[in-house]
Amino acid sequence: QVQLVQSGGGLVQPGGSLRLSCAASGSIFSIYAMGWYRQAPGKQRELVASIPYGGSTKYADSVKGRFTISRDNAKNTVYLQMNSLRPEDTAVYYCNIDLRTYTSDYVEDFWGQGTQVTVSS
């Protein structure tokens, strides 16, 4: 009923930039918080950035000043602009969206398929 499709990512040199996108589609009644997580090999998945429907954005300390999260509510899409990338940013990045469908009374948690970001020279 609901699909999250991620795009962007890839291989970039240290200091470079990438932009990730995540578009939600399907039987969506309302979208609430949107966010990005990442998981590096051998590590737990961690929150990178989040953006509520209204309110302040939140960032992991390790990405503050380098990453920017934004959303386009008309397109049901969340973005992550990543600048000044470092090798330690290498991970699989996942989008996460809290939303209600037309067939549910509850807010549910949906995940994108994940996209690899590799920062290496």
C-alpha positions in Angstrom: 0.0 0.0 0.0 2.9 2.4 0.8 6.2 2.5 -0.9 9.3 4.5 0.0 11.8 4.8 -2.8 15.2 6.1 -2.1 17.6 7.6 -4.7 21.0 9.2 -4.6 24.1 7.8 -2.8 27.2 6.3 -4.3 30.9 6.8 -4.1 32.4 10.2 -3.4 35.8 11.5 -2.3 36.3 13.0 1.1 35.1 16.6 1.1 32.6 15.9 -1.6 28.8 16.1 -1.5 25.8 13.9 -2.1 22.1 14.3 -2.0 19.7 11.6 -1.0 16.0 11.6 -1.7 13.2 9.4 -0.4 9.7 9.6 -2.0 6.7 8.0 -0.4 3.7 6.9 -2.5 0.6 4.9 -2.1 -2.5 5.1 0.1 -1.2 8.0 2.2 -3.5 10.0 4.4 -1.0 12.1 6.3 2.7 12.2 6.8 4.2 13.2 10.1 7.9 13.0 11.0 10.5 12.1 8.4 14.1 11.2 9.0 17.3 9.6 7.9 19.2 6.8 9.6 22.5 5.1 8.7 24.2 1.8 9.6 27.8 1.2 9.1 29.3 -2.3 9.0 29.4 -3.8 12.5 27.5 -0.9 14.0 24.0 -0.3 15.1 21.6 1.8 13.0 21.8 5.4 14.2 19.7 8.5 13.6 21.3 11.0 11.3 18.6 13.7 11.0 14.9 14.1 11.5 12.3 16.7 10.5 8.8 16.9 12.0 5.8 18.2 10.1 6.2 21.5 11.9 9.1 22.3 14.2 12.8 22.1 14.5 15.1 19.7 12.7 17.4 17.5 14.7 20.9 16.2 13.8 23.4 13.8 15.2 26.3 15.7 16.6 28.6 14.0 14.1 26.8 15.6 11.1 25.8 19.0 12.5 26.9 21.8 10.1 27.6 19.4 7.3 24.2 17.7 6.6 20.9 19.3 5.9 17.5 17.6 6.0 14.5 19.0 4.2 11.1 17.9 3.1 8.6 18.7 0.3 5.2 17.9 1.7 3.5 18.3 -1.7 5.8 15.6 -3.1 5.8 13.4 0.1 9.6 13.5 -0.2 12.4 14.0 2.3 16.0 15.0 1.3 19.4 14.8 2.9 22.0 17.1 1.6 25.4 15.8 2.7 28.4 18.1 2.4 32.0 17.9 3.5 31.7 14.1 3.6 34.2 12.1 5.6 35.2 8.4 5.4 33.4 7.8 8.7 30.1 8.8 7.0 30.3 5.6 5.0 27.2 3.5 5.7 23.9 2.4 4.3 21.4 5.2 4.7 17.8 4.6 5.3 14.9 7.0 5.2 12.1 6.6 7.8 8.7 8.1 7.6 5.8 8.1 10.1 2.5 8.3 8.3 -1.1 7.3 8.4 -2.7 5.4 5.5 -6.4 5.7 4.5 -7.0 2.2 5.9 -5.5 2.6 9.3 -6.3 4.7 12.4 -2.7 4.6 13.6 0.5 6.2 12.7 2.9 3.6 11.3 6.6 3.5 10.7 7.9 2.9 7.2 11.5 2.4 5.9 13.2 2.9 2.6 15.2 0.2 0.9 18.5 1.7 1.9 21.2 3.2 -0.2 25.0 2.8 0.1 27.1 5.9 0.6 30.9 5.3 0.4 33.3 8.1 1.1 36.8 7.1 -0.1 39.7 8.4 -2.1 
